[in-house]
């Protein structure tokens, strides 16, 4: 049902993930997804979330003899997923899995049947994306570093303080390591690229 909903052109702009007293509220602000209204969301994870919703398929229903017990476990220990379009909730489901995270189960809030879920062609724990906490959803970009806003960078190594150095930019825009007569600019540029990315 979720895959059909997403493919039908519905504009999901909020997803709430609730489990074990934790709540992650992912909301589209018009230009960015936000986590709990405080942080920018990791765009790659948002893409994985929607790809999972679109591509996950029921491999088979859980057997009649196990369905009730699996449904109770998924509802109690899994994640309640609510999709919104505007202020209106359009889909509720519970997702979870077995203890070893090898089987993923989805259960619609409107149906008692639990399904073993898969993404065709992949060996992946489908429910994993729904189990992430607030910090895992946050964008990993630490600070806006680029060649124009950079004046000085201090690198320190607590285990080996003698290896620390300072990279600075003079008024002419030349970048060098302070205290060195000649700087290997190729290595320095590679280092700064790694810092900026």
Secondary structure, DSSP 8 states (H G I E B T S, - for coil): -HHHHHHTT----EEEEEETTEEEEEEE-SS-EEETTTEEB-HHHHHHHHHHHHHEEEEEE--HHHHHHHHHHHHHHSEEEEEEETTEEEEEEEEEE-TTS--EEEEETT-S-EEEEEETT----GGGGGG--HHHHB----S---SSS-SEEEE--TT-GGG-EEEEE-TT--EEETT-SS--HHHHHHHHHHHH-
